[in-house]
Amino acid sequence: MGELVDITSADLAGIYSELAETVGVENAYEIYKQFKGMQMMFPLKFYSPEYTKRIWKEERESGISVRELVRKHELSESRVRQILREGKDERKVMIS
């Protein structure tokens, strides 16, 4: 495929059209080149366990509120509370 001049998301097939609406035609093409032919599934959890541990540690060390964590990390309140619970559970296992 040559240059993407005058190509719009409407010119693309299926999922690539939707992808281009979100990230732009050029980025959709880069994703296509990298992953064409593969099936992909996107898990509901975006952040790694290591990142969520940092959130838990930050909350413990600074006393930041759940509401502030929600805003800062753009997570739902229920997800932040789940992370905090998981951190407490993991700490109990480490102490035992």
Backbone as JSON Lines, residues from 0, in Angstrom:
{"i":0,"aa":"M","n":[0.86,-1.18,0.0],"ca":[0.0,0.0,0.0],"c":[0.9,1.23,0.0]}
{"i":1,"aa":"G","n":[0.63,2.14,-0.87],"ca":[1.43,3.35,-0.98],"c":[1.1,4.32,0.14]}
{"i":2,"aa":"E","n":[1.23,5.58,-0.17],"ca":[0.91,6.61,0.82],"c":[-0.58,6.59,1.14]}
{"i":3,"aa":"L","n":[-0.9,7.02,2.31],"ca":[-2.29,7.01,2.77],"c":[-2.98,8.35,2.5]}
{"i":4,"aa":"V","n":[-2.57,9.0,1.44],"ca":[-3.15,10.3,1.07],"c":[-4.6,10.1,0.67]}
{"i":5,"aa":"D","n":[-5.44,10.93,1.17],"ca":[-6.87,10.93,0.84],"c":[-7.61,9.66,1.27]}
{"i":6,"aa":"I","n":[-7.03,8.86,2.16],"ca":[-7.71,7.67,2.7],"c":[-8.42,8.09,3.98]}
{"i":7,"aa":"T","n":[-9.67,7.74,4.1],"ca":[-10.43,8.03,5.32],"c":[-10.81,6.7,5.97]}
{"i":8,"aa":"S","n":[-11.31,6.77,7.16],"ca":[-11.72,5.56,7.87],"c":[-12.82,4.82,7.1]}
{"i":9,"aa":"A","n":[-13.64,5.55,6.36],"ca":[-14.72,4.93,5.57],"c":[-14.17,4.06,4.44]}
{"i":10,"aa":"D","n":[-12.93,4.29,4.05],"ca":[-12.31,3.51,2.98],"c":[-11.74,2.17,3.48]}
{"i":11,"aa":"L","n":[-11.75,1.96,4.77],"ca":[-11.13,0.77,5.34],"c":[-12.17,-0.3,5.66]}
{"i":12,"aa":"A","n":[-11.71,-1.54,5.71],"ca":[-12.59,-2.69,5.93],"c":[-12.82,-2.93,7.42]}
{"i":13,"aa":"G","n":[-14.05,-3.25,7.77],"ca":[-14.44,-3.73,9.09],"c":[-13.81,-3.04,10.27]}
{"i":14,"aa":"I","n":[-13.11,-3.83,11.06],"ca":[-12.52,-3.34,12.31],"c":[-11.51,-2.22,12.07]}
{"i":15,"aa":"Y","n":[-10.86,-2.25,10.88],"ca":[-9.87,-1.21,10.6],"c":[-10.54,0.16,10.48]}
{"i":16,"aa":"S","n":[-11.75,0.18,10.0],"ca":[-12.5,1.44,9.92],"c":[-12.76,1.97,11.33]}
{"i":17,"aa":"E","n":[-13.2,1.08,12.21],"ca":[-13.45,1.49,13.6],"c":[-12.17,1.93,14.29]}
{"i":18,"aa":"L","n":[-11.11,1.19,14.05],"ca":[-9.82,1.52,14.64],"c":[-9.34,2.88,14.16]}
{"i":19,"aa":"A","n":[-9.48,3.15,12.87],"ca":[-9.06,4.43,12.31],"c":[-9.88,5.59,12.88]}
{"i":20,"aa":"E","n":[-11.15,5.33,13.19],"ca":[-11.99,6.37,13.83],"c":[-11.42,6.75,15.2]}
{"i":21,"aa":"T","n":[-10.83,5.78,15.86],"ca":[-10.31,6.02,17.2],"c":[-8.89,6.58,17.21]}
{"i":22,"aa":"V","n":[-8.0,6.0,16.39],"ca":[-6.59,6.36,16.47],"c":[-6.04,7.05,15.22]}
{"i":23,"aa":"G","n":[-6.87,7.19,14.2],"ca":[-6.43,7.81,12.95],"c":[-5.99,6.76,11.94]}
{"i":24,"aa":"V","n":[-6.07,7.12,10.67],"ca":[-5.78,6.18,9.58],"c":[-4.32,5.73,9.63]}
{"i":25,"aa":"E","n":[-3.39,6.66,9.82],"ca":[-1.97,6.3,9.83],"c":[-1.65,5.31,10.95]}
{"i":26,"aa":"N","n":[-2.18,5.57,12.14],"ca":[-1.93,4.66,13.27],"c":[-2.62,3.31,13.05]}
{"i":27,"aa":"A","n":[-3.81,3.33,12.47],"ca":[-4.5,2.08,12.16],"c":[-3.67,1.25,11.18]}
{"i":28,"aa":"Y","n":[-3.05,1.92,10.22],"ca":[-2.21,1.22,9.25],"c":[-0.98,0.62,9.93]}
{"i":29,"aa":"E","n":[-0.38,1.34,10.86],"ca":[0.78,0.82,11.6],"c":[0.38,-0.42,12.42]}
{"i":30,"aa":"I","n":[-0.79,-0.36,13.04],"ca":[-1.3,-1.52,13.8],"c":[-1.54,-2.68,12.85]}
{"i":31,"aa":"Y","n":[-2.12,-2.4,11.69],"ca":[-2.35,-3.42,10.67],"c":[-1.03,-4.09,10.27]}
{"i":32,"aa":"K","n":[-0.01,-3.29,9.97],"ca":[1.28,-3.85,9.53],"c":[1.88,-4.73,10.62]}
{"i":33,"aa":"Q","n":[1.76,-4.33,11.86],"ca":[2.38,-5.06,12.96],"c":[1.63,-6.34,13.3]}
{"i":34,"aa":"F","n":[0.3,-6.33,13.23],"ca":[-0.49,-7.44,13.76],"c":[-1.38,-8.14,12.72]}
{"i":35,"aa":"K","n":[-1.27,-7.82,11.44],"ca":[-2.16,-8.42,10.43],"c":[-2.11,-9.95,10.51]}
{"i":36,"aa":"G","n":[-3.29,-10.53,10.36],"ca":[-3.42,-11.98,10.4],"c":[-3.57,-12.57,11.79]}
{"i":37,"aa":"M","n":[-3.4,-11.76,12.82],"ca":[-3.5,-12.25,14.2],"c":[-4.89,-11.96,14.75]}
{"i":38,"aa":"Q","n":[-5.33,-12.82,15.63],"ca":[-6.55,-12.52,16.38],"c":[-6.12,-11.93,17.71]}
{"i":39,"aa":"M","n":[-6.8,-10.87,18.11],"ca":[-6.45,-10.21,19.36],"c":[-7.66,-10.12,20.26]}
{"i":40,"aa":"M","n":[-7.39,-10.19,21.53],"ca":[-8.43,-10.05,22.54],"c":[-7.9,-9.06,23.56]}
{"i":41,"aa":"F","n":[-8.71,-8.12,23.95],"ca":[-8.27,-7.11,24.9],"c":[-8.89,-7.38,26.26]}
{"i":42,"aa":"P","n":[-8.04,-7.74,27.24],"ca":[-8.56,-8.0,28.59],"c":[-9.2,-6.75,29.19]}
{"i":43,"aa":"L","n":[-10.08,-6.96,30.14],"ca":[-10.73,-5.83,30.81],"c":[-9.75,-5.06,31.69]}
{"i":44,"aa":"K","n":[-8.77,-5.76,32.25],"ca":[-7.79,-5.08,33.1],"c":[-6.69,-4.52,32.23]}
{"i":45,"aa":"F","n":[-6.56,-3.2,32.22],"ca":[-5.6,-2.5,31.38],"c":[-4.22,-2.43,32.04]}
{"i":46,"aa":"Y","n":[-4.2,-2.26,33.36],"ca":[-2.94,-2.05,34.07],"c":[-2.35,-3.35,34.59]}
{"i":47,"aa":"S","n":[-1.02,-3.4,34.64],"ca":[-0.31,-4.58,35.12],"c":[-0.44,-4.7,36.64]}
{"i":48,"aa":"P","n":[-0.22,-5.91,37.17],"ca":[-0.24,-6.07,38.63],"c":[0.8,-5.19,39.32]}
{"i":49,"aa":"E","n":[1.94,-4.98,38.68],"ca":[2.98,-4.12,39.27],"c":[2.48,-2.69,39.41]}
{"i":50,"aa":"Y","n":[1.76,-2.22,38.4],"ca":[1.22,-0.86,38.46],"c":[0.19,-0.74,39.58]}
{"i":51,"aa":"T","n":[-0.67,-1.74,39.67],"ca":[-1.7,-1.67,40.72],"c":[-1.07,-1.74,42.1]}
{"i":52,"aa":"K","n":[0.04,-2.45,42.24],"ca":[0.75,-2.48,43.53],"c":[1.28,-1.09,43.87]}
{"i":53,"aa":"R","n":[1.74,-0.35,42.85],"ca":[2.21,1.02,43.09],"c":[1.07,1.9,43.59]}
{"i":54,"aa":"I","n":[-0.13,1.72,43.03],"ca":[-1.29,2.49,43.49],"c":[-1.53,2.18,44.96]}
{"i":55,"aa":"W","n":[-1.51,0.9,45.31],"ca":[-1.74,0.5,46.7],"c":[-0.69,1.11,47.61]}
{"i":56,"aa":"K","n":[0.58,1.04,47.2],"ca":[1.68,1.59,48.01],"c":[1.54,3.11,48.16]}
{"i":57,"aa":"E","n":[1.18,3.77,47.08],"ca":[0.98,5.23,47.11],"c":[-0.11,5.6,48.12]}
{"i":58,"aa":"E","n":[-1.19,4.85,48.09],"ca":[-2.29,5.12,49.01],"c":[-1.85,4.91,50.45]}
{"i":59,"aa":"R","n":[-1.1,3.85,50.69],"ca":[-0.64,3.56,52.05],"c":[0.35,4.6,52.56]}
{"i":60,"aa":"E","n":[1.27,5.03,51.69],"ca":[2.33,5.95,52.12],"c":[1.87,7.39,52.25]}
{"i":61,"aa":"S","n":[0.95,7.8,51.38],"ca":[0.58,9.22,51.39],"c":[-0.78,9.49,52.01]}
{"i":62,"aa":"G","n":[-1.56,8.43,52.21],"ca":[-2.89,8.63,52.77],"c":[-3.87,9.23,51.79]}
{"i":63,"aa":"I","n":[-3.56,9.17,50.49],"ca":[-4.44,9.72,49.47],"c":[-5.79,8.98,49.51]}
{"i":64,"aa":"S","n":[-6.86,9.68,49.33],"ca":[-8.19,9.08,49.42],"c":[-8.53,8.26,48.18]}
{"i":65,"aa":"V","n":[-9.51,7.39,48.33],"ca":[-9.98,6.58,47.2],"c":[-10.45,7.5,46.08]}
{"i":66,"aa":"R","n":[-11.19,8.52,46.42],"ca":[-11.7,9.45,45.42],"c":[-10.57,10.11,44.62]}
{"i":67,"aa":"E","n":[-9.51,10.5,45.34],"ca":[-8.36,11.11,44.66],"c":[-7.65,10.1,43.76]}
{"i":68,"aa":"L","n":[-7.55,8.84,44.21],"ca":[-6.95,7.78,43.38],"c":[-7.78,7.55,42.12]}
{"i":69,"aa":"V","n":[-9.1,7.58,42.26],"ca":[-9.99,7.41,41.12],"c":[-9.71,8.48,40.07]}
{"i":70,"aa":"R","n":[-9.66,9.72,40.52],"ca":[-9.41,10.83,39.59],"c":[-8.01,10.76,38.99]}
{"i":71,"aa":"K","n":[-7.03,10.51,39.84],"ca":[-5.63,10.52,39.4],"c":[-5.34,9.43,38.37]}
{"i":72,"aa":"H","n":[-5.88,8.23,38.59],"ca":[-5.55,7.09,37.74],"c":[-6.65,6.75,36.72]}
{"i":73,"aa":"E","n":[-7.73,7.53,36.74],"ca":[-8.84,7.34,35.8],"c":[-9.36,5.9,35.84]}
{"i":74,"aa":"L","n":[-9.57,5.42,37.05],"ca":[-10.14,4.09,37.27],"c":[-11.49,4.27,37.95]}
{"i":75,"aa":"S","n":[-12.3,3.22,37.94],"ca":[-13.56,3.28,38.65],"c":[-13.29,3.14,40.15]}
{"i":76,"aa":"E","n":[-14.21,3.62,40.94],"ca":[-14.05,3.51,42.39],"c":[-13.99,2.04,42.8]}
{"i":77,"aa":"S","n":[-14.83,1.21,42.18],"ca":[-14.82,-0.22,42.54],"c":[-13.47,-0.86,42.2]}
{"i":78,"aa":"R","n":[-12.85,-0.46,41.09],"ca":[-11.55,-1.02,40.73],"c":[-10.48,-0.58,41.72]}
{"i":79,"aa":"V","n":[-10.49,0.68,42.13],"ca":[-9.52,1.17,43.12],"c":[-9.69,0.41,44.43]}
{"i":80,"aa":"R","n":[-10.93,0.23,44.87],"ca":[-11.16,-0.51,46.11],"c":[-10.7,-1.96,45.98]}
{"i":81,"aa":"Q","n":[-10.89,-2.56,44.81],"ca":[-10.42,-3.92,44.58],"c":[-8.89,-3.98,44.67]}
{"i":82,"aa":"I","n":[-8.21,-3.02,44.08],"ca":[-6.75,-2.96,44.14],"c":[-6.28,-2.85,45.58]}
{"i":83,"aa":"L","n":[-6.94,-2.0,46.34],"ca":[-6.56,-1.82,47.74],"c":[-6.79,-3.1,48.54]}
{"i":84,"aa":"R","n":[-7.91,-3.79,48.28],"ca":[-8.17,-5.07,48.95],"c":[-7.12,-6.11,48.59]}
{"i":85,"aa":"E","n":[-6.78,-6.19,47.29],"ca":[-5.77,-7.14,46.84],"c":[-4.43,-6.86,47.5]}
{"i":86,"aa":"G","n":[-4.09,-5.58,47.64],"ca":[-2.84,-5.2,48.31],"c":[-2.82,-5.64,49.76]}
{"i":87,"aa":"K","n":[-3.94,-5.48,50.44],"ca":[-4.04,-5.93,51.83],"c":[-3.9,-7.44,51.92]}
{"i":88,"aa":"D","n":[-4.57,-8.16,51.03],"ca":[-4.51,-9.62,51.03],"c":[-3.09,-10.11,50.77]}
{"i":89,"aa":"E","n":[-2.41,-9.47,49.82],"ca":[-1.04,-9.86,49.49],"c":[-0.11,-9.6,50.66]}
{"i":90,"aa":"R","n":[-0.33,-8.5,51.32],"ca":[0.53,-8.15,52.47],"c":[0.36,-9.18,53.59]}
{"i":91,"aa":"K","n":[-0.88,-9.63,53.8],"ca":[-1.14,-10.65,54.83],"c":[-0.37,-11.92,54.51]}
{"i":92,"aa":"V","n":[-0.34,-12.31,53.24],"ca":[0.38,-13.51,52.83],"c":[1.88,-13.33,53.05]}
{"i":93,"aa":"M","n":[2.41,-12.15,52.76],"ca":[3.84,-11.9,52.92],"c":[4.25,-11.92,54.38]}
{"i":94,"aa":"I","n":[3.38,-11.45,55.27],"ca":[3.69,-11.4,56.71],"c":[3.63,-12.8,57.33]}
{"i":95,"aa":"S","n":[2.71,-13.63,56.85],"ca":[2.53,-14.97,57.43],"c":[3.72,-15.86,57.22]}
